[in-house]
């Protein structure tokens, strides 16, 4: 069997709305798992999640949420925040060390999205153009390294469909459904880490 139950901890309203869609798509479409149960996300602001007390408090909430719904499937608590100006290779291990202090018997993963969630949309931009969410500007080309170029929300906002304003809560879920996961995997190291972390939990 390849089943998993995930309790996500996220920082933004947009991620709160789309994390279940993202994890289900990765599990079924990319790594071909049988079933993934994504419980209701816990959302905290980034300032709290990068501090020991705030992060560990969120972990305790996630543990309670899992204990309230016993399951025979393996459990994972997934922390996902934006890198912003921090280095993922530094912040990620720091977060993981902190969360393991709460209960080292439990399974955790920490994903630091480089630079922010919209950078993954930039990585999959062709599919979002084809789906009608983005319009490229004259002379535009799709970057092979959106993380290195630090392309993020403004890049998406500047190319959002005419007559509409990009909204994280309204548009992130639909764009997450439409984005090309293979292309995002090709261009984004932080997205590849998320996929690897989920794939390593396949039973």
Rosetta constraint file for C-alpha pairs under 8 A:
AtomPair CA 1 CA 34 HARMONIC 6.76 0.50
AtomPair CA 1 CA 203 HARMONIC 6.04 0.50
AtomPair CA 2 CA 33 HARMONIC 5.10 0.50
AtomPair CA 2 CA 34 HARMONIC 5.03 0.50
AtomPair CA 2 CA 35 HARMONIC 6.59 0.50
AtomPair CA 2 CA 202 HARMONIC 5.15 0.50
AtomPair CA 2 CA 203 HARMONIC 4.97 0.50
AtomPair CA 3 CA 33 HARMONIC 6.64 0.50
AtomPair CA 3 CA 34 HARMONIC 5.72 0.50
AtomPair CA 3 CA 35 HARMONIC 4.76 0.50
AtomPair CA 3 CA 36 HARMONIC 5.63 0.50
AtomPair CA 3 CA 73 HARMONIC 6.13 0.50
AtomPair CA 3 CA 74 HARMONIC 7.10 0.50
AtomPair CA 3 CA 202 HARMONIC 7.01 0.50
AtomPair CA 3 CA 203 HARMONIC 7.06 0.50
AtomPair CA 4 CA 35 HARMONIC 6.56 0.50
AtomPair CA 4 CA 36 HARMONIC 4.83 0.50
AtomPair CA 4 CA 37 HARMONIC 6.29 0.50
AtomPair CA 4 CA 73 HARMONIC 5.62 0.50
AtomPair CA 4 CA 74 HARMONIC 5.24 0.50
AtomPair CA 4 CA 75 HARMONIC 6.14 0.50
AtomPair CA 4 CA 76 HARMONIC 7.42 0.50
AtomPair CA 4 CA 201 HARMONIC 7.49 0.50
AtomPair CA 4 CA 202 HARMONIC 7.68 0.50
AtomPair CA 5 CA 36 HARMONIC 5.66 0.50
AtomPair CA 5 CA 37 HARMONIC 4.54 0.50
AtomPair CA 5 CA 38 HARMONIC 5.87 0.50
AtomPair CA 5 CA 39 HARMONIC 7.34 0.50
AtomPair CA 5 CA 73 HARMONIC 6.25 0.50
AtomPair CA 5 CA 74 HARMONIC 6.08 0.50
AtomPair CA 5 CA 75 HARMONIC 4.86 0.50
AtomPair CA 5 CA 76 HARMONIC 6.23 0.50
AtomPair CA 6 CA 36 HARMONIC 7.37 0.50
AtomPair CA 6 CA 37 HARMONIC 6.18 0.50
AtomPair CA 6 CA 38 HARMONIC 4.87 0.50
AtomPair CA 6 CA 39 HARMONIC 6.24 0.50
AtomPair CA 6 CA 75 HARMONIC 5.87 0.50
AtomPair CA 6 CA 76 HARMONIC 4.80 0.50
AtomPair CA 6 CA 77 HARMONIC 5.74 0.50
AtomPair CA 6 CA 78 HARMONIC 6.71 0.50
AtomPair CA 7 CA 38 HARMONIC 6.12 0.50
AtomPair CA 7 CA 39 HARMONIC 5.32 0.50
AtomPair CA 7 CA 40 HARMONIC 7.04 0.50
AtomPair CA 7 CA 41 HARMONIC 6.30 0.50
AtomPair CA 7 CA 42 HARMONIC 7.82 0.50
AtomPair CA 7 CA 62 HARMONIC 6.09 0.50
AtomPair CA 7 CA 65 HARMONIC 7.88 0.50
AtomPair CA 7 CA 66 HARMONIC 7.22 0.50
AtomPair CA 7 CA 75 HARMONIC 7.75 0.50
AtomPair CA 7 CA 76 HARMONIC 6.29 0.50
AtomPair CA 7 CA 77 HARMONIC 4.79 0.50
AtomPair CA 7 CA 78 HARMONIC 6.10 0.50
AtomPair CA 8 CA 19 HARMONIC 7.59 0.50
AtomPair CA 8 CA 38 HARMONIC 7.38 0.50
AtomPair CA 8 CA 39 HARMONIC 7.30 0.50
AtomPair CA 8 CA 40 HARMONIC 7.51 0.50
AtomPair CA 8 CA 41 HARMONIC 4.92 0.50
AtomPair CA 8 CA 42 HARMONIC 6.31 0.50
AtomPair CA 8 CA 62 HARMONIC 7.76 0.50
AtomPair CA 8 CA 77 HARMONIC 5.92 0.50
AtomPair CA 8 CA 78 HARMONIC 4.72 0.50
AtomPair CA 8 CA 79 HARMONIC 5.93 0.50
AtomPair CA 8 CA 80 HARMONIC 7.37 0.50
AtomPair CA 9 CA 41 HARMONIC 5.72 0.50
AtomPair CA 9 CA 42 HARMONIC 4.74 0.50
AtomPair CA 9 CA 43 HARMONIC 5.82 0.50
AtomPair CA 9 CA 44 HARMONIC 7.51 0.50
AtomPair CA 9 CA 58 HARMONIC 7.19 0.50
AtomPair CA 9 CA 59 HARMONIC 7.91 0.50
AtomPair CA 9 CA 62 HARMONIC 7.70 0.50
AtomPair CA 9 CA 77 HARMONIC 7.51 0.50
AtomPair CA 9 CA 78 HARMONIC 6.06 0.50
AtomPair CA 9 CA 79 HARMONIC 4.72 0.50
AtomPair CA 9 CA 80 HARMONIC 6.19 0.50
AtomPair CA 10 CA 15 HARMONIC 6.33 0.50
AtomPair CA 10 CA 16 HARMONIC 6.32 0.50
AtomPair CA 10 CA 41 HARMONIC 6.98 0.50
AtomPair CA 10 CA 42 HARMONIC 6.30 0.50
AtomPair CA 10 CA 43 HARMONIC 4.96 0.50
AtomPair CA 10 CA 44 HARMONIC 6.47 0.50
AtomPair CA 10 CA 79 HARMONIC 6.22 0.50
AtomPair CA 10 CA 80 HARMONIC 5.20 0.50
AtomPair CA 10 CA 81 HARMONIC 5.93 0.50
AtomPair CA 11 CA 15 HARMONIC 7.06 0.50
AtomPair CA 11 CA 16 HARMONIC 7.59 0.50
AtomPair CA 11 CA 43 HARMONIC 5.34 0.50
AtomPair CA 11 CA 44 HARMONIC 5.04 0.50
AtomPair CA 11 CA 45 HARMONIC 4.90 0.50
AtomPair CA 11 CA 46 HARMONIC 5.33 0.50
AtomPair CA 11 CA 49 HARMONIC 7.56 0.50
AtomPair CA 11 CA 80 HARMONIC 7.33 0.50
AtomPair CA 11 CA 81 HARMONIC 5.78 0.50
AtomPair CA 11 CA 82 HARMONIC 7.84 0.50
AtomPair CA 12 CA 16 HARMONIC 6.10 0.50
AtomPair CA 12 CA 43 HARMONIC 6.63 0.50
AtomPair CA 12 CA 44 HARMONIC 7.35 0.50
AtomPair CA 12 CA 45 HARMONIC 6.79 0.50
AtomPair CA 12 CA 46 HARMONIC 7.99 0.50
AtomPair CA 13 CA 17 HARMONIC 6.31 0.50
AtomPair CA 13 CA 43 HARMONIC 7.49 0.50
AtomPair CA 13 CA 168 HARMONIC 7.10 0.50
AtomPair CA 13 CA 169 HARMONIC 5.89 0.50
AtomPair CA 14 CA 18 HARMONIC 6.33 0.50
AtomPair CA 14 CA 168 HARMONIC 4.64 0.50
AtomPair CA 14 CA 169 HARMONIC 4.35 0.50
AtomPair CA 14 CA 170 HARMONIC 7.64 0.50
AtomPair CA 14 CA 172 HARMONIC 5.85 0.50
AtomPair CA 14 CA 173 HARMONIC 7.45 0.50
AtomPair CA 15 CA 19 HARMONIC 5.39 0.50
AtomPair CA 15 CA 117 HARMONIC 7.74 0.50
AtomPair CA 15 CA 169 HARMONIC 7.91 0.50
AtomPair CA 15 CA 172 HARMONIC 7.48 0.50
AtomPair CA 16 CA 41 HARMONIC 6.13 0.50
AtomPair CA 16 CA 42 HARMONIC 7.63 0.50
AtomPair CA 16 CA 43 HARMONIC 6.50 0.50
AtomPair CA 17 CA 169 HARMONIC 6.37 0.50
AtomPair CA 17 CA 172 HARMONIC 7.52 0.50
AtomPair CA 17 CA 173 HARMONIC 6.19 0.50
AtomPair CA 18 CA 22 HARMONIC 6.22 0.50
AtomPair CA 18 CA 172 HARMONIC 6.31 0.50
AtomPair CA 18 CA 173 HARMONIC 4.52 0.50
AtomPair CA 18 CA 176 HARMONIC 6.81 0.50
AtomPair CA 19 CA 23 HARMONIC 6.12 0.50
AtomPair CA 19 CA 41 HARMONIC 7.83 0.50
AtomPair CA 20 CA 24 HARMONIC 6.04 0.50
AtomPair CA 20 CA 38 HARMONIC 5.77 0.50
AtomPair CA 21 CA 25 HARMONIC 6.13 0.50
AtomPair CA 21 CA 173 HARMONIC 7.02 0.50
AtomPair CA 21 CA 176 HARMONIC 6.95 0.50
AtomPair CA 21 CA 177 HARMONIC 6.77 0.50
AtomPair CA 22 CA 26 HARMONIC 6.23 0.50
AtomPair CA 22 CA 176 HARMONIC 6.27 0.50
AtomPair CA 22 CA 177 HARMONIC 7.41 0.50
AtomPair CA 23 CA 27 HARMONIC 6.00 0.50
AtomPair CA 23 CA 36 HARMONIC 7.90 0.50
AtomPair CA 23 CA 38 HARMONIC 7.64 0.50
AtomPair CA 24 CA 28 HARMONIC 6.09 0.50
AtomPair CA 24 CA 36 HARMONIC 6.39 0.50
AtomPair CA 24 CA 38 HARMONIC 7.85 0.50
AtomPair CA 25 CA 29 HARMONIC 5.40 0.50
AtomPair CA 25 CA 30 HARMONIC 7.24 0.50
AtomPair CA 25 CA 177 HARMONIC 7.84 0.50
AtomPair CA 26 CA 30 HARMONIC 4.96 0.50
AtomPair CA 26 CA 31 HARMONIC 6.40 0.50
AtomPair CA 26 CA 181 HARMONIC 7.56 0.50
AtomPair CA 26 CA 195 HARMONIC 6.88 0.50
AtomPair CA 27 CA 31 HARMONIC 5.35 0.50
AtomPair CA 27 CA 32 HARMONIC 5.80 0.50
AtomPair CA 27 CA 33 HARMONIC 5.21 0.50
AtomPair CA 27 CA 34 HARMONIC 7.81 0.50
AtomPair CA 27 CA 35 HARMONIC 7.57 0.50
AtomPair CA 27 CA 36 HARMONIC 6.84 0.50
AtomPair CA 27 CA 198 HARMONIC 7.42 0.50
AtomPair CA 27 CA 199 HARMONIC 7.92 0.50
AtomPair CA 28 CA 32 HARMONIC 4.49 0.50
AtomPair CA 28 CA 33 HARMONIC 5.29 0.50
AtomPair CA 28 CA 34 HARMONIC 6.91 0.50
AtomPair CA 28 CA 35 HARMONIC 7.55 0.50
AtomPair CA 30 CA 181 HARMONIC 7.57 0.50
AtomPair CA 30 CA 182 HARMONIC 7.69 0.50
AtomPair CA 30 CA 195 HARMONIC 7.97 0.50
AtomPair CA 31 CA 195 HARMONIC 7.80 0.50
AtomPair CA 31 CA 199 HARMONIC 6.26 0.50
AtomPair CA 33 CA 202 HARMONIC 6.93 0.50
AtomPair CA 39 CA 66 HARMONIC 7.98 0.50
AtomPair CA 42 CA 58 HARMONIC 7.14 0.50
AtomPair CA 42 CA 61 HARMONIC 7.73 0.50
AtomPair CA 42 CA 62 HARMONIC 7.09 0.50
AtomPair CA 44 CA 48 HARMONIC 6.58 0.50
AtomPair CA 44 CA 49 HARMONIC 6.65 0.50
AtomPair CA 44 CA 58 HARMONIC 7.63 0.50
AtomPair CA 45 CA 49 HARMONIC 6.55 0.50
AtomPair CA 46 CA 50 HARMONIC 6.25 0.50
AtomPair CA 46 CA 81 HARMONIC 6.95 0.50
AtomPair CA 46 CA 82 HARMONIC 7.97 0.50
AtomPair CA 47 CA 51 HARMONIC 6.76 0.50
AtomPair CA 48 CA 53 HARMONIC 7.63 0.50
AtomPair CA 48 CA 54 HARMONIC 4.59 0.50
AtomPair CA 48 CA 55 HARMONIC 6.33 0.50
AtomPair CA 49 CA 54 HARMONIC 5.45 0.50
AtomPair CA 49 CA 55 HARMONIC 4.46 0.50
AtomPair CA 49 CA 58 HARMONIC 7.80 0.50
AtomPair CA 50 CA 54 HARMONIC 7.39 0.50
AtomPair CA 50 CA 55 HARMONIC 6.49 0.50
AtomPair CA 50 CA 95 HARMONIC 7.18 0.50
AtomPair CA 51 CA 55 HARMONIC 5.99 0.50
AtomPair CA 52 CA 56 HARMONIC 5.98 0.50
AtomPair CA 52 CA 98 HARMONIC 6.39 0.50
AtomPair CA 53 CA 57 HARMONIC 6.04 0.50
AtomPair CA 54 CA 58 HARMONIC 6.34 0.50
AtomPair CA 55 CA 59 HARMONIC 6.33 0.50
AtomPair CA 55 CA 98 HARMONIC 7.72 0.50
AtomPair CA 55 CA 99 HARMONIC 7.06 0.50
AtomPair CA 56 CA 60 HARMONIC 6.28 0.50
AtomPair CA 56 CA 98 HARMONIC 7.13 0.50
AtomPair CA 56 CA 99 HARMONIC 5.89 0.50
AtomPair CA 56 CA 102 HARMONIC 6.44 0.50
AtomPair CA 57 CA 61 HARMONIC 6.40 0.50
AtomPair CA 58 CA 62 HARMONIC 6.29 0.50
AtomPair CA 59 CA 63 HARMONIC 6.23 0.50
AtomPair CA 59 CA 77 HARMONIC 7.60 0.50
AtomPair CA 59 CA 99 HARMONIC 6.75 0.50
AtomPair CA 59 CA 102 HARMONIC 7.34 0.50
AtomPair CA 60 CA 64 HARMONIC 6.28 0.50
AtomPair CA 60 CA 102 HARMONIC 7.38 0.50
AtomPair CA 61 CA 65 HARMONIC 6.22 0.50
AtomPair CA 62 CA 66 HARMONIC 6.26 0.50
AtomPair CA 62 CA 77 HARMONIC 7.04 0.50
AtomPair CA 63 CA 67 HARMONIC 6.11 0.50
AtomPair CA 64 CA 68 HARMONIC 6.08 0.50
AtomPair CA 65 CA 69 HARMONIC 6.82 0.50
AtomPair CA 66 CA 70 HARMONIC 6.52 0.50
AtomPair CA 66 CA 75 HARMONIC 7.94 0.50
AtomPair CA 75 CA 106 HARMONIC 7.92 0.50
AtomPair CA 75 CA 107 HARMONIC 6.77 0.50
AtomPair CA 76 CA 106 HARMONIC 7.56 0.50
AtomPair CA 76 CA 107 HARMONIC 5.13 0.50
AtomPair CA 76 CA 108 HARMONIC 5.59 0.50
AtomPair CA 76 CA 109 HARMONIC 7.33 0.50
AtomPair CA 77 CA 107 HARMONIC 6.42 0.50
AtomPair CA 77 CA 108 HARMONIC 4.86 0.50
AtomPair CA 77 CA 109 HARMONIC 6.43 0.50
AtomPair CA 78 CA 108 HARMONIC 5.90 0.50
AtomPair CA 78 CA 109 HARMONIC 4.89 0.50
AtomPair CA 78 CA 110 HARMONIC 5.88 0.50
AtomPair CA 78 CA 111 HARMONIC 7.53 0.50
AtomPair CA 79 CA 108 HARMONIC 7.79 0.50
AtomPair CA 79 CA 109 HARMONIC 6.23 0.50
AtomPair CA 79 CA 110 HARMONIC 4.68 0.50
AtomPair CA 79 CA 111 HARMONIC 6.11 0.50
AtomPair CA 80 CA 110 HARMONIC 5.92 0.50
AtomPair CA 80 CA 111 HARMONIC 4.71 0.50
AtomPair CA 80 CA 112 HARMONIC 5.88 0.50
AtomPair CA 80 CA 113 HARMONIC 7.09 0.50
AtomPair CA 81 CA 111 HARMONIC 6.55 0.50
AtomPair CA 81 CA 112 HARMONIC 5.19 0.50
AtomPair CA 81 CA 113 HARMONIC 6.08 0.50
AtomPair CA 81 CA 116 HARMONIC 7.89 0.50
AtomPair CA 82 CA 112 HARMONIC 5.44 0.50
AtomPair CA 82 CA 113 HARMONIC 4.64 0.50
AtomPair CA 82 CA 114 HARMONIC 6.37 0.50
AtomPair CA 82 CA 115 HARMONIC 6.12 0.50
AtomPair CA 82 CA 116 HARMONIC 4.64 0.50
AtomPair CA 82 CA 117 HARMONIC 6.68 0.50
AtomPair CA 83 CA 87 HARMONIC 6.48 0.50
AtomPair CA 83 CA 88 HARMONIC 5.96 0.50
AtomPair CA 83 CA 91 HARMONIC 7.83 0.50
AtomPair CA 83 CA 112 HARMONIC 5.38 0.50
AtomPair CA 83 CA 113 HARMONIC 5.51 0.50
AtomPair CA 83 CA 114 HARMONIC 5.26 0.50
AtomPair CA 83 CA 115 HARMONIC 5.21 0.50
AtomPair CA 83 CA 116 HARMONIC 6.28 0.50
AtomPair CA 84 CA 114 HARMONIC 7.20 0.50
AtomPair CA 84 CA 115 HARMONIC 5.36 0.50
AtomPair CA 84 CA 116 HARMONIC 6.36 0.50
AtomPair CA 85 CA 115 HARMONIC 7.69 0.50
AtomPair CA 86 CA 90 HARMONIC 7.64 0.50
AtomPair CA 86 CA 91 HARMONIC 6.63 0.50
AtomPair CA 87 CA 91 HARMONIC 6.03 0.50
AtomPair CA 88 CA 92 HARMONIC 5.40 0.50
AtomPair CA 88 CA 112 HARMONIC 5.39 0.50
AtomPair CA 88 CA 113 HARMONIC 7.40 0.50
AtomPair CA 88 CA 114 HARMONIC 6.80 0.50
AtomPair CA 89 CA 93 HARMONIC 6.88 0.50
AtomPair CA 90 CA 94 HARMONIC 6.49 0.50
AtomPair CA 91 CA 95 HARMONIC 6.17 0.50
AtomPair CA 91 CA 112 HARMONIC 7.32 0.50
AtomPair CA 92 CA 96 HARMONIC 6.27 0.50
AtomPair CA 92 CA 110 HARMONIC 5.91 0.50
AtomPair CA 92 CA 111 HARMONIC 6.43 0.50
AtomPair CA 92 CA 112 HARMONIC 5.89 0.50
AtomPair CA 93 CA 97 HARMONIC 6.14 0.50
AtomPair CA 93 CA 110 HARMONIC 7.75 0.50
AtomPair CA 94 CA 98 HARMONIC 6.32 0.50
AtomPair CA 95 CA 99 HARMONIC 6.24 0.50
AtomPair CA 95 CA 110 HARMONIC 6.66 0.50
AtomPair CA 96 CA 100 HARMONIC 6.22 0.50
AtomPair CA 96 CA 108 HARMONIC 7.27 0.50
AtomPair CA 96 CA 109 HARMONIC 6.84 0.50
AtomPair CA 96 CA 110 HARMONIC 5.90 0.50
AtomPair CA 97 CA 101 HARMONIC 6.74 0.50
AtomPair CA 98 CA 102 HARMONIC 7.59 0.50
AtomPair CA 99 CA 103 HARMONIC 7.66 0.50
AtomPair CA 99 CA 108 HARMONIC 7.46 0.50
AtomPair CA 100 CA 104 HARMONIC 4.78 0.50
AtomPair CA 100 CA 106 HARMONIC 7.61 0.50
AtomPair CA 100 CA 108 HARMONIC 7.33 0.50
AtomPair CA 109 CA 197 HARMONIC 6.87 0.50
AtomPair CA 111 CA 190 HARMONIC 7.19 0.50
AtomPair CA 111 CA 193 HARMONIC 7.24 0.50
AtomPair CA 111 CA 194 HARMONIC 6.26 0.50
AtomPair CA 112 CA 190 HARMONIC 6.75 0.50
AtomPair CA 113 CA 117 HARMONIC 6.20 0.50
AtomPair CA 113 CA 190 HARMONIC 5.52 0.50
AtomPair CA 113 CA 191 HARMONIC 7.18 0.50
AtomPair CA 114 CA 119 HARMONIC 6.98 0.50
AtomPair CA 114 CA 147 HARMONIC 5.85 0.50
AtomPair CA 114 CA 150 HARMONIC 7.95 0.50
AtomPair CA 114 CA 188 HARMONIC 7.99 0.50
AtomPair CA 114 CA 189 HARMONIC 7.97 0.50
AtomPair CA 114 CA 190 HARMONIC 5.88 0.50
AtomPair CA 115 CA 119 HARMONIC 6.08 0.50
AtomPair CA 115 CA 147 HARMONIC 6.05 0.50
AtomPair CA 115 CA 150 HARMONIC 6.12 0.50
AtomPair CA 115 CA 151 HARMONIC 7.37 0.50
AtomPair CA 115 CA 152 HARMONIC 6.53 0.50
AtomPair CA 116 CA 120 HARMONIC 7.60 0.50
AtomPair CA 116 CA 152 HARMONIC 6.15 0.50
AtomPair CA 116 CA 153 HARMONIC 7.52 0.50
AtomPair CA 117 CA 121 HARMONIC 7.28 0.50
AtomPair CA 117 CA 152 HARMONIC 7.58 0.50
AtomPair CA 117 CA 153 HARMONIC 7.99 0.50
AtomPair CA 118 CA 122 HARMONIC 6.44 0.50
AtomPair CA 118 CA 152 HARMONIC 5.21 0.50
AtomPair CA 118 CA 153 HARMONIC 5.19 0.50
AtomPair CA 118 CA 156 HARMONIC 7.02 0.50
AtomPair CA 119 CA 123 HARMONIC 6.31 0.50
AtomPair CA 119 CA 146 HARMONIC 6.46 0.50
AtomPair CA 119 CA 147 HARMONIC 6.72 0.50
AtomPair CA 119 CA 150 HARMONIC 7.69 0.50
AtomPair CA 119 CA 151 HARMONIC 5.83 0.50
AtomPair CA 119 CA 152 HARMONIC 4.58 0.50
AtomPair CA 119 CA 153 HARMONIC 7.00 0.50
AtomPair CA 120 CA 124 HARMONIC 6.45 0.50
AtomPair CA 120 CA 184 HARMONIC 6.07 0.50
AtomPair CA 120 CA 188 HARMONIC 6.85 0.50
AtomPair CA 120 CA 191 HARMONIC 7.27 0.50
AtomPair CA 121 CA 125 HARMONIC 5.77 0.50
AtomPair CA 121 CA 128 HARMONIC 7.59 0.50
AtomPair CA 121 CA 156 HARMONIC 7.62 0.50
AtomPair CA 121 CA 175 HARMONIC 7.65 0.50
AtomPair CA 121 CA 176 HARMONIC 7.89 0.50
AtomPair CA 121 CA 179 HARMONIC 6.82 0.50
AtomPair CA 121 CA 184 HARMONIC 7.57 0.50
AtomPair CA 122 CA 142 HARMONIC 7.68 0.50
AtomPair CA 122 CA 143 HARMONIC 7.86 0.50
AtomPair CA 122 CA 146 HARMONIC 6.57 0.50
AtomPair CA 122 CA 151 HARMONIC 7.07 0.50
AtomPair CA 122 CA 152 HARMONIC 7.14 0.50
AtomPair CA 122 CA 155 HARMONIC 7.50 0.50
AtomPair CA 122 CA 156 HARMONIC 6.99 0.50
AtomPair CA 123 CA 142 HARMONIC 7.71 0.50
AtomPair CA 123 CA 143 HARMONIC 7.29 0.50
AtomPair CA 123 CA 144 HARMONIC 7.36 0.50
AtomPair CA 123 CA 145 HARMONIC 7.68 0.50
AtomPair CA 123 CA 146 HARMONIC 6.17 0.50
AtomPair CA 123 CA 183 HARMONIC 6.63 0.50
AtomPair CA 123 CA 184 HARMONIC 4.88 0.50
AtomPair CA 123 CA 187 HARMONIC 5.65 0.50
AtomPair CA 123 CA 188 HARMONIC 6.56 0.50
AtomPair CA 124 CA 128 HARMONIC 6.81 0.50
AtomPair CA 124 CA 179 HARMONIC 5.74 0.50
AtomPair CA 124 CA 180 HARMONIC 5.47 0.50
AtomPair CA 124 CA 181 HARMONIC 7.13 0.50
AtomPair CA 124 CA 183 HARMONIC 5.42 0.50
AtomPair CA 124 CA 184 HARMONIC 4.96 0.50
AtomPair CA 125 CA 129 HARMONIC 6.17 0.50
AtomPair CA 125 CA 134 HARMONIC 7.59 0.50
AtomPair CA 125 CA 142 HARMONIC 6.90 0.50
AtomPair CA 125 CA 179 HARMONIC 7.52 0.50
AtomPair CA 126 CA 130 HARMONIC 6.22 0.50
AtomPair CA 126 CA 142 HARMONIC 7.52 0.50
AtomPair CA 127 CA 131 HARMONIC 6.06 0.50
AtomPair CA 127 CA 178 HARMONIC 6.86 0.50
AtomPair CA 127 CA 179 HARMONIC 5.56 0.50
AtomPair CA 127 CA 180 HARMONIC 5.66 0.50
AtomPair CA 128 CA 132 HARMONIC 6.23 0.50
AtomPair CA 128 CA 133 HARMONIC 5.34 0.50
AtomPair CA 128 CA 134 HARMONIC 5.77 0.50
AtomPair CA 128 CA 175 HARMONIC 6.94 0.50
AtomPair CA 128 CA 178 HARMONIC 6.51 0.50
AtomPair CA 128 CA 179 HARMONIC 5.93 0.50
AtomPair CA 129 CA 133 HARMONIC 5.73 0.50
AtomPair CA 129 CA 134 HARMONIC 4.57 0.50
AtomPair CA 129 CA 135 HARMONIC 5.82 0.50
AtomPair CA 129 CA 136 HARMONIC 7.39 0.50
AtomPair CA 130 CA 134 HARMONIC 7.98 0.50
AtomPair CA 131 CA 178 HARMONIC 6.72 0.50
AtomPair CA 132 CA 161 HARMONIC 7.09 0.50
AtomPair CA 133 CA 160 HARMONIC 6.08 0.50
AtomPair CA 133 CA 161 HARMONIC 5.57 0.50
AtomPair CA 133 CA 175 HARMONIC 7.45 0.50
AtomPair CA 134 CA 156 HARMONIC 7.38 0.50
AtomPair CA 134 CA 159 HARMONIC 5.33 0.50
AtomPair CA 134 CA 160 HARMONIC 4.60 0.50
AtomPair CA 134 CA 161 HARMONIC 5.16 0.50
AtomPair CA 135 CA 159 HARMONIC 5.23 0.50
AtomPair CA 135 CA 160 HARMONIC 6.20 0.50
AtomPair CA 135 CA 161 HARMONIC 5.85 0.50
AtomPair CA 135 CA 162 HARMONIC 7.92 0.50
AtomPair CA 136 CA 140 HARMONIC 5.91 0.50
AtomPair CA 136 CA 141 HARMONIC 7.97 0.50
AtomPair CA 136 CA 159 HARMONIC 5.95 0.50
AtomPair CA 137 CA 159 HARMONIC 7.01 0.50
AtomPair CA 144 CA 187 HARMONIC 5.75 0.50
AtomPair CA 145 CA 149 HARMONIC 6.35 0.50
AtomPair CA 145 CA 187 HARMONIC 5.83 0.50
AtomPair CA 145 CA 188 HARMONIC 7.11 0.50
AtomPair CA 146 CA 150 HARMONIC 5.86 0.50
AtomPair CA 146 CA 151 HARMONIC 5.23 0.50
AtomPair CA 146 CA 152 HARMONIC 7.94 0.50
AtomPair CA 146 CA 187 HARMONIC 7.19 0.50
AtomPair CA 146 CA 188 HARMONIC 7.31 0.50
AtomPair CA 147 CA 151 HARMONIC 6.31 0.50
AtomPair CA 147 CA 188 HARMONIC 6.64 0.50
AtomPair CA 147 CA 189 HARMONIC 7.99 0.50
AtomPair CA 151 CA 155 HARMONIC 6.09 0.50
AtomPair CA 152 CA 156 HARMONIC 6.86 0.50
AtomPair CA 153 CA 157 HARMONIC 6.08 0.50
AtomPair CA 154 CA 158 HARMONIC 5.93 0.50
AtomPair CA 155 CA 159 HARMONIC 6.50 0.50
AtomPair CA 156 CA 160 HARMONIC 5.89 0.50
AtomPair CA 156 CA 166 HARMONIC 7.81 0.50
AtomPair CA 157 CA 165 HARMONIC 7.27 0.50
AtomPair CA 157 CA 166 HARMONIC 5.80 0.50
AtomPair CA 160 CA 164 HARMONIC 6.96 0.50
AtomPair CA 160 CA 165 HARMONIC 6.99 0.50
AtomPair CA 160 CA 166 HARMONIC 6.42 0.50
AtomPair CA 161 CA 165 HARMONIC 7.89 0.50
AtomPair CA 166 CA 171 HARMONIC 6.62 0.50
AtomPair CA 167 CA 171 HARMONIC 5.42 0.50
AtomPair CA 167 CA 172 HARMONIC 7.37 0.50
AtomPair CA 168 CA 172 HARMONIC 5.20 0.50
AtomPair CA 169 CA 173 HARMONIC 7.32 0.50
AtomPair CA 170 CA 174 HARMONIC 7.62 0.50
AtomPair CA 171 CA 175 HARMONIC 6.00 0.50
AtomPair CA 172 CA 176 HARMONIC 5.85 0.50
AtomPair CA 173 CA 177 HARMONIC 6.37 0.50
AtomPair CA 174 CA 178 HARMONIC 6.36 0.50
AtomPair CA 175 CA 179 HARMONIC 5.85 0.50
AtomPair CA 179 CA 184 HARMONIC 7.90 0.50
AtomPair CA 180 CA 184 HARMONIC 6.34 0.50
AtomPair CA 181 CA 185 HARMONIC 5.99 0.50
AtomPair CA 182 CA 186 HARMONIC 6.21 0.50
AtomPair CA 183 CA 187 HARMONIC 6.38 0.50
AtomPair CA 184 CA 188 HARMONIC 5.76 0.50
AtomPair CA 184 CA 191 HARMONIC 6.95 0.50
AtomPair CA 185 CA 189 HARMONIC 7.28 0.50
AtomPair CA 185 CA 191 HARMONIC 5.87 0.50
AtomPair CA 185 CA 192 HARMONIC 5.34 0.50
AtomPair CA 186 CA 192 HARMONIC 7.83 0.50
AtomPair CA 188 CA 192 HARMONIC 6.35 0.50
AtomPair CA 189 CA 193 HARMONIC 6.31 0.50
AtomPair CA 190 CA 194 HARMONIC 6.53 0.50
AtomPair CA 191 CA 195 HARMONIC 6.39 0.50
AtomPair CA 192 CA 196 HARMONIC 6.09 0.50
AtomPair CA 193 CA 197 HARMONIC 6.02 0.50
AtomPair CA 194 CA 198 HARMONIC 6.29 0.50
AtomPair CA 195 CA 199 HARMONIC 5.99 0.50
AtomPair CA 196 CA 200 HARMONIC 6.04 0.50
AtomPair CA 197 CA 201 HARMONIC 6.93 0.50
AtomPair CA 198 CA 202 HARMONIC 7.15 0.50
